[in-house]
Amino acid sequence: MAVSNLKRKTINGFFWSMLESIFSQGQGIIFGIFLARMLSPGEFGLIGMITIFISVAQVFVDSGLSQALIGKQNCTNLDYSTIFWANIVIGVLAYLIIWFCAPFIAGFYQKPELIQLTKLASVAILIGTVTLIQQTILIKEIDFKTITKISTVSTFISGVASLLLAYYGFGVWSLVWRTLINQALRTLMMWRYNNWFPQWAFSRRVFADFFSFGSNILIISIVAVIYKSIYNFVIGKNYSDTILGYYTNADQYSSIPSNTITNITGKVSYPVFSEMQNDNEKLRASISKLIKSIMYVSFIVMLGLAAIANPLFYTFLGEKWLPAVPIFQALCIANSITPMHAINHSVFKIKGRSDLFLKTELIKYMLFTPLLILGIFYGLTVLVVGIIVFNWLGYLINSTYSKRLIQYSLVDQLRDFSPYIILSGIPAILVYGIGFATQLNPLPLLAIQSGSYILLIVGLSLFFKISPFFEIMVILRNKLTIINMFKILKN
């Protein structure tokens, strides 16, 4: 692939991936706000109780095979077909296991209503099995324009449907149906916009080759999902469903921006950087530039949200959700470093070292286990502090191996992004202090804090000539012209 073409596809990929996140995640936030006002924290807590089981099953369906497909430069139809049929079989088995385990899950939490909730929610696993290859092909082709269309439409329709269901008294079921409708629409449109169809063929050799790479990612993903979801498990068992509801929504709203940034980074950087996997110098320079831009955005967004959290929650979610604010603020700090995990993980995968990926993740979770145990015995505050330590300590572990693979050390990485911690941290502290210095109502306080934060960030970026600020402005200015916006709406 020519350099100019690769650069063009990279910029387009980032742009459309960003639009997908803005449209889909933005809609998700808006619909989530309305649902949070219409439903109780306890109803969100019920969904949180079954999250771990559904999440683990969905990881099994993928089995790391989609990542293996993305990493292979020239995939054949036999490759895709083999993984497609393997996913179908794994998905059906995973669904049946959860379906039969539903009574035991309900018995563990002593919530009989979880039986039917679990059985219905797990249907999403079956729907997802027939979408994986279609999405993988689009990602390999860096066709995020099509993904954006699909994601935007499915999120909007499923969101409207969930609001109608909540309005007519379906309660927690509106949350389940929102997921199912979204998944079903994504599946239909993926098949509509993608011309690929599976062969009636399956190769054991092909499956073994991909699974040898994907198996390490599968283990990593299972461990990661279990550890992330075990917070819900522990809180749901040791506290009330209301407390779990606070944590679930705090986690959801703190994860949306960080996951958006991380997903944009991972989805675009992995296929693009795979093109330069044999040129360490070029790869290192490209990753360094990416880190500067991504972490500039990450720290600004996450620390800014933590600073304005109290009036933000009061204004949009209502007073009943204020106990979730301290959890949300802590998780914002924890998740601010998340994109660096994705970038270092991409290095492992690009170099075909899923074994190092597995090794670093296991080390991280071994170190986190004592923090998790302390959280179980000493309360939610200790558990949340443990999450902050885990996220940042985990990054330090990942970065040590990037030095071995592409000579891009922890010191080099810190040099690239640490100035942006200060750039966003000082304005965040100042803006947070406005809440103590004034006695304003939540809405005007939110407006003043948000406006002050944006002005401080822009002013400091201009004064210190922060390069990511100017690069992002150039991309937005080139893409968000009147002509291009008409093209986006037309297409």
N, C-alpha and C positions, 0 to 999 in steps of 0.2 A: 504493500500500500504506500503510495507516494506520501511524502511528509505533509505537503499542502492539503492533500485529501484527508489524511489522518487528523490534521489540525481542524479542518472544517467539520469533520464528523464529530470530533471531540466537543467543539463549541456548540454545534447543533444538539449533540447529546445532552450536554449540561443544560442548555436552554430549555429543551423540551422536557427533560427530567425535572427541572425546576418548575416549569409550568404545571406538570402533572401533580407535583407536590403541593403547589399553591392551590390549584383547583380542588384536588381530592382531599388533601388534609385540611384545607380551609373550609370546605363544605363539611368535613367530618367534625371540625371544631364547632361550627355553627349549629349543625344538627345535634351535636352532643350537648351544647349549652341548653337548647330547648328541651331535650330529653332529661337533662339533669334537673331542670325546673319542674318537669311534669312527673318524674319518678322520684322515689326515695333513695337515700344512700344504701339502704338494706337491699333493694332490688338490684342495684349495681353490684353489691356484695355477693349475691347469689351467683351472678355470672362469673365473678372472680373466683368462686369456689371450684368451678369446673374448668377454669382456664388451663390449669396445668395438664389435665388429661387430654384435652383437645389439642393443645400446643405440641405435646410430645408425639401424638399420633400424626400430626401434620409434618413433623420433622421426619418421621419414618417414611412417609409417602415420598418425600424428596430424596432421602437417603444420601444427600450430597452429590447425586448424579447430575443435577442441572449445572452445578458448579464445574463438574468434570467436563460436561459438554461445552460450556462457555470457554473453558481453558484450552480445548482442542481446536486448532485453527481450521481444519478442514473436516467437517463432520459429514458423513454419508446418510442417506435415507435409512439404511440399515441401523446405523447408530441411533438415530432418533426413534425409529420404530421399536427397537429392542428396549430402550429406556421407557418408552410410552407404555408398552404392555407390562413391563415390570412394575411401573407405578400403579397401574390399574389393579394388579394382584395385591400389591402391598396395601393400597388404599382400602380395598374391600376387607382384607384381614383386619386392618386397624379399626375400621368402623365396627365390625362384628365384635371385636374384643371390648370396645367401649360400650356398645349396646348391652352386652351381657354383664358388664361390670357396673352399669348404672345403679342398680339397687344397693350395691356395696358402697358406692360413692355417697349416695344419699344417707345410708346408715352411718357412715363415718362422721358426717357432719350433723347427723340427726335432723335432716331436712328432707322429708318425703317428697316435696315438690321437685327436688333435683333429679328424680328418676326420669320424668318425661322431658325436663329441660335438657338433660344430658343426651338423651336419645335423639332429640330433634337437633340440637346444636351440632352434634357429630356428623350430621348429613353433609355439612360443609366439607368434610374430609373427602367424601365420595365425589363431590362436585369438583374439588380442586385437582383430583387425579387426572382429569382429562384436559386440564389447562396448562399444565407445567411445561410441556414441550413447546406449545404455541408461544408462550411467554419467553422461553429460553431462546427461541429462534429470533424473536424480535429484539431481545437484548444483544445477542451476538451481532445482529445487523445494525445495532445502535439506532434502532427505529423507535425512539421514544415518543415520536409524534403520534404514532398509532396507539401506543400504550396510554398516552395522555387522553386521547379521545375516549378510549374504552373506560379508563378509570374515572374520568369526569362524569360521564353519563351514568355509569353504574352506581357511583357514590350518590349522585343527586336523586335518582329514582328510589334507591333503597332508603335514603334518608327521609324522603317525603313519605314513603310507605310506613316507616317506623313511627313518624310523628302522628300519622293518622291512627295507627294501631294504639299508640299511647293515649291519644285523645279519646278513643272509644273504650278505654279501660282494659287493654290487654296487659298492662303492667310490664313485668320483666320479659314477657314473650315478645314484646316489640323490639327488644334488644337482640333476641335470637333471630327473629325474622329479618331484621336489618342486615345481619351478616349473611344469611342464606340468600336473600334476594340479591345482594351485592355480588356474591360469588357466582350465582347462577347467571346474572347478566354479563359479568366479565367472561364467563365461559362461552356464552352464545356469541358475543362480539369478537372474542379471540378467534373462534372458528370462522366467523364471517369475514374478518379482515386478513386472516393468514391463509395462504393457499396450500399449506402443507397438510397432507393426510397420511396416516400410518399405513405401512404395508402389513400384510398378514405374515410377518416374519419375526423371528427371535433368534439371536445369536448368543450362545453361552460365552463364546470367546469375547465378544464385544461387551457383554454385561460384566464379565470378570475384569476386563481391562479398566472399565469406568469405575467399577466398584472398588478396585484396588486403590484408586485415588479418592473416591467419594466416601469410602468407609471411615477414613479418619475424620472427614468433615461431618459425617453422620454422628460419630461418637461425640465430637465437639458440640454439635448442635443439640444433641440430646442432653448433655451435661449442662449446657448453657440455658436451655429452656427449663430444665428441672430446677436449676438454682434460681433463675429469675422468677419462676412461678411458685417456688417453694415459699416465697414471702407471702403469697396469697394463701397458701396451704397453712402456714404457721399462724398467720393473723386470723384466718377463718376458723381455725380450730381453737385457738387460745383466747380470742376476743369475740366480739359480736359481729354479725354481718354488717352492721352499720359502720363499725370501725374499718372493716375490710372495704366497704364502699368508699370511705374517705381515702384510703390508700389507693384503691383501684383507680379512682378518678384523678388523684394527684399524680399517680404513675402515668396514666394515659396522657394527661395534658403536658406533663414534663417530657414525655417520650416523643410526642408528635413532632416538635421542632427538631430535636436531636436526631430522631430516626429519619426525618425528612432529609436533613443535611447528610446523614450517613448513607442513606439509600441513594441519593443523588451521586455521592462520591463513589460508592461501591459499584453501582450498576453501570456507571459510565467508565470509571477508571480501570476496572478489571479487564473488559474486552479491549479497551484502547491500549492499555499498557502491555497486554499480552502480545501486541504487535511488535514491541521493542524489548521482548524478554531476553534477548541475547546481547543487548547493548547496555551494559551496566551504567556507563557514564551518562548516556542519554536518559535512561530510566531514572537514575538518581536525580538528575536535574529537573525532569518533568514532575517527579513526586514532590520535590522540594517546593516547586512553584505551586503545585496543587495544595500542599499543606498550608502555605501562607494565606491563600485565598479562603480555603475552607475553614480554617481555625479562626481567622478574622471574623467570619460570619458567625461561627458557632459560639464564641465567647460573647460577642455582642448580643446575640439573641438570648442565650441561656441566662447570662448574668442580668440582663435587662429584665427578663421575665421574673426572675427571683426578686428583683428590686421593687417591682410594681405589683407583686402577687396579691397583697391584701385587698386593695381597691379593685383589682381585676376580678378576683373571685366574687367579691361582694356585688359588684355591678352586674356581672354576667350570669353567675350561678346562683346567687342569692345567699342570704345570711346563714342558711342551714349548712352550707358547705365550707364555712370559715375554718372549722377544725382541720381541714385538709391543707390549709395554707403552709404551715411549717414543714409538712412532709413534701409538698410541692417545691418549696424553696431549696430544701436539701437535695432533692432529686435533680433539680436544675443544675446545681453545682456538680453533682456526680456525672450527669449526662453531658456536660459541656466538653468533656474529653473523649466522648464516644467516637467521633469521626476518626481519631487517631488510631483506634483499634481497627477500624475498617481498612485504613490505608496500609497499616503494617500487615494485616491479614492478606491483603491483595498481593503484597510482595511475596509472601509464602506461597500463595497459589500460583502466581505468575511463574515462579521458579520451580513449580512442581513439588514443593516441599510441604505437602499436607501433614507429613510426620512432625515437622516443627510446629505447625499450626496446632496439632493435637497436644504436643508436649507442653507448649506454653499455656494452653488453656487448662490443662490438668494441673499445672503448677499453680495457676491463679486460683482455681477453685479449692485446691488443697489449703492454700493460705487463707481463703475466705471462710472455710468451714468453722474455725474457732470463733470468728466474728459472728457467724450465723448462730452458733450455739449460745454465745453471750446474749444475742438479741432475743432468743427464745426465753432465756431465764430472766433477763433484766429489762425487757420491755421494748416497745416500738421505737423509742428514741434511739436506743443503742443499735437496733437493727438497721435503721435508716443511716446512722453514722457509718455503720459497717459497709453499707452500699457505696458511700462516698469513697471510703478507703479502698474498697475492692476495685472500683472503676479506675482510680488513678494509679494504684499499685499495679493493676493489670496492664496498663499502658507501658509502664516502665519495663515490665518483663517482656512484652512483645517487641519493644524497640531494640533490645539487646541483640536479637537475632537478625534484625534488618541490617545491622552493621556487618554481620558475617556474610550475608547474601549479596548486598549491593554497596557495602562500605558507607552506609548512611547511619551514623551512630546516634545514640540518645542525645549527646551534646549538640550534634548538628540539628537534630529535630527541635530540641528546646530553643536553640538559637533562632530557628525559623519562626516559631509561633509564640514564644514567651512574651514578646513585647505587646501582643494583643490581649494578654491577660491583664496587664496594667492599663492598657488603653481603654478597655471596657470595665475593668474592676473599679477604678476610681470614680467614673461617672455613676456606676451602679450604686456605690456606697453613698455618694452625695444625694442621688435621687431617693434612695431608701430613707435617708435622714429627713427628707421633706415631710414624710408621713408623721414623724415625731414632732417636727417643728411647727406644724399647722394643725388646725382643728377643722379642716374642710370635710364636706360630705364626700363619699366614695367616688362619685362620678367626676366632679371637678378635680379632685385629688389625682385621679387616674389620668385625666387630660394633662394636668400640669406635670406630673411625673414623666409621662410618656414623651411629651413635647420637649421637656428639659433634657431627657436622656438622648433623644435623637439629635438635638442641637449640639450637645456636648460631644457626641461621637463624630458627627460630621465636622465640627470645628477642629477637634483634635486630629482627625484624619487629614484634613487640609493643611493644618499648621505643620504637622510632622511629615507631610508628603508620604502617607502610607500607600504603598504601591497596590495592594489588593483593592483598596477603595477605588482608585482610578481605573483599574482593569475591569472591575465589576461595572462601573459606570459606562465604560466603553461598550461592553457586551450588551448591557441593557439599552443603551442609546442606539446601537446598531440594529438590535432586534425589535425593540418596542417603538419603531417608527409607525406613523399612521398607515403607511402602505403595508408593512408587515403585520400590523394588527388586523387589517382587513383580510389579509391572506389567512391568518390564523382563524378568524371567525368563519371565513368562507370554506376552509378545508376541514 
